[in-house]
Amino acid sequence: MRIISLLPSTTEIVFALGAGDELAGVTIECDFPPEARTRRVVSRTTMPPGLTPSEIDAYVTARMNAGEELYVLDQEAFREIDPELVLTQDLCAVCALDATEVDAAMAQLGCRGRVLTVDPGSLDEVIDSLGVIGAAIGREREASELIGDLRDRLARVAGSVSERPRPRVAMVEWTDPPFDAGHWVPDLVVAAGGIPVIGAARRPSVAITWHDVATARPELIVIAPCGYGLDGAITLAEKAIATEGFPADVPVWAIDADAVVVRPGPRVVDGVEALAGILHPDVMPPRPDLVALVRP
């Protein structure tokens, strides 16, 4: 099967299910596993490199208000690959081309493959999406085994934290301006043994203020900026702490958001384990490869 993935998360899933050899096209942002970088890039962002978070927010807002695209397809690459399956989403216009645009491009190019949208809104739906993709690519057994392993790991975390106090956690997905974390991210906090005090499952992230964060009375803040790894999250957390109105006297952590929080793939379970290590370090092992304490 010739597969094109227009999402980093679905690229991860295809590889995790053992079908990496069938993946013919990816986006410029598909970077895990590293082998994904060897695939042909068929979708690129229109955003200039090197922008600050506030500049990124302004660029995205301006493009969306003008009805302009944030991503462009390499139509020649699409035509040459002639995919049998294209994996995309309708969940977030900032993350990738939506299915409507992909359908139109496929029709224009004469490609007759299937377009499959993957739009999980909760942690359960993220895990279930592995089965949906597994069925689409003929890897049902591999998907079933991976789903079973992920659910076993979640059950082990739940058993470890079940009798413990649940700290109040503010997950921040963007820092300038601040955004809360929606979709499946609040579920990660709950699964890790915490109480999410901003953001809500099954809805998009929304702009808030640091006053809103303070008013929510978190016991700790986790900076999980979409599009950034751990080093970038640490830098943005340090800048946010210096911002007027940032909550005082609350521990601040940074997490590798791209790896284990904002991409709805198998590694969100690593995110649950990493968060549990922050919230309940006496019963869950720490993950210094994924999280860092920025302000005690």
CORWO-V137894 format. One record per pair of residues at least 6 apart in sequence whose ideal C-beta (glycine too) atoms are under 8 Angstrom apart, sorted by the first residue. I is the first residue (numbers start at 1). J is the second residue. D is the distance in Angstrom with one decimal. If there is no record, write none. Layout:
BEGIN
I;J;D
I;J;D
END
This chain:
BEGIN
1;19;7.5
1;22;4.8
1;84;5.1
1;85;6.1
1;137;6.0
1;138;7.1
2;22;6.8
2;24;4.9
2;81;5.8
2;82;6.7
2;83;5.0
2;84;5.0
2;85;7.5
2;113;7.6
3;14;6.1
3;19;7.0
3;22;5.1
3;23;5.0
3;24;6.3
3;25;7.8
3;83;6.4
3;84;7.1
3;85;4.9
3;86;7.7
3;87;6.9
3;137;6.6
4;23;7.8
4;24;6.3
4;25;3.9
4;26;7.5
4;42;5.9
4;78;7.2
4;81;6.3
4;83;4.3
4;85;7.4
4;86;4.7
4;87;7.1
5;11;4.3
5;14;6.0
5;23;6.1
5;25;7.2
5;26;5.4
5;27;7.3
5;30;6.6
5;86;7.9
5;87;4.7
6;26;8.0
6;27;5.7
6;42;7.6
6;43;5.4
6;71;8.0
6;86;6.7
6;87;6.4
6;88;4.3
6;89;7.6
6;96;4.9
6;97;5.7
6;102;6.8
7;27;7.1
7;30;7.9
7;87;6.3
7;88;6.5
7;89;5.8
7;95;7.0
7;96;5.2
7;118;7.0
7;263;7.9
8;27;6.9
8;29;5.2
8;30;4.9
8;31;6.9
8;32;6.9
8;258;7.7
8;263;5.3
8;265;7.7
9;118;7.5
9;263;4.3
9;264;4.8
9;265;4.0
10;87;4.0
10;88;7.9
10;118;5.8
10;133;6.5
10;265;7.5
11;23;6.8
11;26;5.3
11;27;7.7
11;30;4.2
11;32;7.5
11;36;5.1
12;32;5.6
12;33;7.3
12;36;7.8
12;263;6.9
12;265;4.0
12;266;6.5
12;267;6.9
13;129;7.3
13;130;5.8
13;133;5.2
13;265;5.4
13;266;6.8
14;20;6.3
14;22;7.3
14;23;5.1
14;87;7.5
14;133;7.0
14;137;6.8
15;23;7.2
15;33;5.3
15;35;6.9
15;36;6.8
16;130;7.5
16;146;6.0
16;265;7.4
16;266;5.2
17;130;7.2
17;133;7.0
17;134;5.5
17;137;6.8
17;139;4.2
17;142;4.6
17;143;5.8
17;146;6.8
18;139;6.3
18;142;5.3
19;137;5.2
19;139;5.7
20;33;7.6
20;35;6.2
20;36;7.8
22;137;6.9
23;36;7.5
23;39;5.7
24;39;6.7
24;40;6.4
24;81;4.7
24;83;6.7
25;39;6.3
25;40;5.0
25;41;7.4
25;42;3.9
25;77;6.1
25;78;7.4
25;81;5.3
25;83;6.8
26;36;5.6
26;39;4.5
26;40;7.3
26;41;6.3
26;42;7.0
26;43;7.9
27;41;6.7
27;42;7.2
27;43;4.3
27;44;7.3
27;71;7.6
27;96;6.8
28;41;5.2
28;43;6.8
28;44;4.7
28;45;6.4
29;45;7.4
30;36;4.5
30;37;7.6
30;39;7.2
31;37;6.2
32;259;7.2
32;267;7.8
40;77;5.6
40;81;7.1
41;74;7.0
41;77;7.6
42;73;6.3
42;74;4.9
42;77;4.4
42;78;5.9
42;81;7.2
43;71;5.4
43;72;7.1
43;73;5.5
43;74;7.1
43;96;7.1
43;97;6.4
44;71;6.8
44;72;5.9
44;74;7.3
45;70;6.2
45;71;5.7
46;63;7.1
46;68;7.6
46;69;6.4
46;70;5.8
46;71;6.8
46;72;6.1
47;56;6.9
47;59;5.8
47;60;7.6
47;70;6.8
48;59;7.6
51;59;6.4
52;176;7.1
53;174;6.4
53;175;5.7
53;176;4.1
53;225;7.1
53;236;6.5
54;176;4.4
54;177;7.3
56;227;7.8
57;174;7.1
57;176;7.0
57;177;6.3
60;70;6.6
60;94;5.7
63;69;7.3
63;70;5.6
64;70;7.5
64;93;6.4
69;97;7.6
69;101;7.4
70;93;6.8
70;94;6.4
71;96;6.2
71;97;4.9
73;97;6.8
73;101;8.0
73;102;7.8
73;105;5.4
75;105;6.7
75;108;7.7
75;109;6.0
78;105;6.6
78;106;7.5
78;109;5.5
78;111;6.3
79;109;5.0
79;110;7.5
79;111;7.1
82;111;5.6
82;113;7.2
83;111;6.4
83;113;4.5
84;113;4.5
84;114;6.9
85;113;5.7
85;114;5.3
85;115;8.0
85;116;6.3
85;136;6.0
85;137;6.7
86;102;5.8
86;106;7.0
86;113;6.0
86;114;7.2
86;115;4.8
86;116;7.1
87;116;5.5
87;118;6.2
87;133;6.8
88;96;6.0
88;97;6.1
88;98;6.8
88;99;5.4
88;102;5.1
88;115;6.4
88;116;7.5
88;117;5.9
88;118;7.5
89;95;6.6
89;96;5.7
89;98;6.6
89;99;7.2
89;117;5.6
89;118;5.7
89;119;5.4
90;98;4.8
90;99;5.2
90;100;7.6
90;117;5.2
90;119;5.5
91;119;4.3
91;120;7.7
91;121;7.6
91;183;7.2
92;204;6.8
94;226;8.0
98;117;7.9
99;115;5.6
99;117;4.5
102;115;5.3
103;115;5.6
105;111;8.0
106;112;7.6
106;113;6.8
106;115;6.5
114;136;7.4
116;132;7.5
116;133;7.3
116;136;5.4
118;129;5.1
118;132;6.7
118;133;6.7
118;264;7.7
120;126;4.3
120;128;7.3
120;129;5.0
120;183;7.4
120;184;6.1
120;264;4.9
121;183;5.6
121;184;6.8
121;201;6.9
121;202;4.0
121;203;7.8
122;183;7.6
122;184;5.3
122;187;5.4
122;201;5.3
122;202;5.8
123;184;4.8
123;187;3.6
123;188;6.3
123;191;6.2
123;201;8.0
123;268;6.7
123;272;7.8
124;187;7.5
125;184;7.1
126;184;5.2
126;264;4.3
126;265;7.3
126;268;5.6
127;147;5.7
127;150;5.5
127;151;6.7
128;147;7.6
129;264;6.8
130;143;5.0
130;146;5.8
130;147;5.5
130;150;7.8
130;266;6.9
131;140;7.5
131;143;4.9
131;144;7.0
131;147;6.0
133;139;7.9
133;143;7.0
134;140;5.2
134;142;6.2
134;143;2.6
134;144;7.3
134;146;8.0
135;143;7.3
146;266;6.5
150;266;6.2
150;269;4.9
153;269;5.2
153;272;7.9
153;273;7.0
154;191;5.9
154;269;6.2
154;272;6.3
157;191;6.4
157;192;6.6
157;193;7.4
157;272;5.7
157;273;6.1
157;276;5.1
157;284;6.9
158;191;6.9
158;193;8.0
160;193;7.9
160;276;7.1
160;280;7.0
160;283;4.7
160;284;5.8
161;192;7.0
161;193;3.1
161;276;5.9
161;279;7.3
161;280;5.0
161;283;6.5
161;284;7.1
162;193;7.8
164;193;6.0
164;280;5.5
164;283;6.9
166;193;5.8
166;194;5.6
166;195;4.9
166;279;7.8
167;193;7.9
167;194;5.2
167;195;7.0
167;219;4.4
167;220;6.1
167;279;5.2
168;194;7.3
168;195;5.0
168;197;4.8
168;216;7.4
168;217;6.2
168;218;5.0
168;219;4.6
168;220;7.8
169;189;4.9
169;194;4.1
169;195;6.5
169;196;5.8
169;197;6.6
169;218;6.1
169;219;7.2
169;220;5.9
169;221;7.8
169;222;6.3
169;275;7.7
169;279;7.1
170;180;7.9
170;196;7.8
170;197;5.5
170;198;5.0
170;213;5.1
170;216;5.9
170;218;3.8
170;220;7.5
170;221;4.7
170;222;7.1
170;247;8.0
171;180;7.1
171;181;4.0
171;185;5.5
171;186;7.2
171;188;7.9
171;189;6.1
171;196;6.3
171;198;7.0
171;199;6.0
171;222;5.1
171;224;5.7
171;261;7.9
172;178;5.7
172;179;7.1
172;180;6.9
172;181;6.8
172;198;7.6
172;213;7.0
172;221;6.4
172;222;6.9
172;223;5.3
172;224;6.6
172;225;7.7
172;240;7.6
173;179;4.8
173;180;6.6
173;181;4.1
173;182;7.8
173;185;7.0
173;199;7.6
173;205;4.8
173;224;5.8
173;225;6.6
173;226;5.5
173;257;7.4
173;262;6.9
174;205;7.1
174;225;5.8
174;226;6.5
175;223;6.5
175;225;6.0
175;236;4.7
175;237;7.5
175;239;6.9
175;240;4.4
175;243;7.9
176;236;7.7
176;239;7.5
176;240;7.4
176;243;7.8
177;207;5.3
177;208;7.9
177;209;7.7
178;207;7.2
178;208;5.4
178;209;6.6
178;210;5.9
178;212;7.8
178;213;6.7
178;240;7.4
179;205;4.5
179;206;6.4
179;207;5.5
179;208;6.6
180;198;4.2
180;199;3.7
180;200;8.0
180;205;5.7
180;206;6.0
180;208;5.3
180;212;7.9
181;196;7.8
181;198;7.5
181;199;4.4
181;205;5.6
181;224;6.3
181;261;7.6
182;199;5.0
182;200;5.9
182;201;7.1
182;202;7.6
182;203;4.8
182;204;5.1
182;205;4.5
182;206;7.1
183;201;6.9
183;202;6.9
183;203;7.3
183;204;6.9
183;205;7.4
183;264;7.5
184;201;6.6
184;264;6.0
184;268;6.7
185;196;7.7
185;199;6.3
185;201;7.8
185;224;7.2
185;261;6.1
185;262;7.4
186;196;3.9
186;199;5.2
186;200;6.1
186;201;4.6
187;201;5.3
188;261;6.8
188;268;6.3
188;271;5.3
188;272;5.2
188;275;6.0
189;195;7.1
189;196;4.2
189;275;6.3
190;196;6.6
191;272;4.6
191;276;7.9
192;272;5.0
192;273;7.6
192;275;3.6
192;276;4.0
192;278;7.8
192;279;5.6
192;280;7.8
193;276;5.7
193;279;5.2
193;280;5.4
194;275;6.8
194;279;4.9
197;216;4.0
197;217;6.8
197;218;5.3
198;208;6.5
198;212;6.8
198;213;6.2
198;216;5.2
198;218;7.7
199;205;6.7
205;226;8.0
209;245;6.7
210;240;7.8
210;243;6.4
210;244;7.8
210;245;3.9
210;246;4.9
210;247;6.6
211;245;5.5
213;221;6.8
213;246;7.8
213;247;5.6
214;245;7.4
214;247;4.1
218;247;7.1
218;250;5.9
219;250;7.1
219;251;7.7
220;250;6.3
220;251;4.5
220;252;7.3
220;253;6.4
220;278;7.1
220;279;7.7
221;247;6.7
221;250;5.5
221;251;7.2
221;252;4.8
221;253;7.1
222;252;7.9
222;253;4.9
222;254;7.5
222;255;5.7
222;275;7.1
222;278;7.2
223;233;5.3
223;236;6.1
223;237;4.0
223;240;6.5
223;252;6.6
223;253;7.0
223;254;4.9
223;255;7.2
223;294;7.3
224;233;6.7
224;254;7.9
224;255;5.0
224;257;4.0
224;261;4.6
224;262;6.8
225;232;6.7
225;233;5.5
225;236;5.2
225;257;5.6
226;257;6.0
226;258;7.5
226;262;4.5
227;257;7.6
227;258;6.4
227;262;7.8
228;236;6.6
228;257;5.8
228;258;6.3
229;256;5.1
229;257;7.6
229;258;5.5
229;259;6.6
230;254;6.4
230;255;7.0
230;256;4.0
230;259;7.8
230;289;7.7
230;290;6.6
230;291;7.4
230;292;6.3
233;254;3.8
233;255;6.1
233;256;6.7
233;257;6.0
233;292;7.9
234;254;4.5
234;292;5.5
234;294;5.9
236;254;7.6
237;252;5.6
237;253;7.7
237;254;4.5
237;294;4.3
237;295;7.7
238;294;6.2
240;246;5.7
240;252;7.9
241;252;6.1
241;294;7.0
241;295;5.7
251;293;6.9
251;295;6.3
251;296;5.8
252;293;7.7
252;294;4.6
252;295;4.2
253;278;5.6
253;291;5.7
253;292;6.8
253;293;5.7
253;294;6.3
254;291;6.8
254;292;5.1
254;294;5.3
255;261;6.1
255;271;7.3
255;274;6.4
255;275;7.4
255;290;6.1
255;291;4.9
256;274;8.0
256;289;7.7
256;290;4.8
256;291;7.5
259;267;5.9
259;270;7.2
259;271;7.8
259;290;6.6
260;267;4.9
260;268;6.3
260;270;4.5
260;271;3.4
260;274;6.0
260;290;5.8
261;268;7.0
261;271;4.9
270;287;7.5
270;290;6.7
271;290;7.5
273;284;6.8
273;287;6.5
274;287;4.0
274;290;4.2
274;291;5.1
275;291;7.8
276;284;4.2
277;284;4.6
277;285;5.9
277;286;4.6
277;287;5.1
277;291;7.0
278;286;8.0
278;291;5.8
END
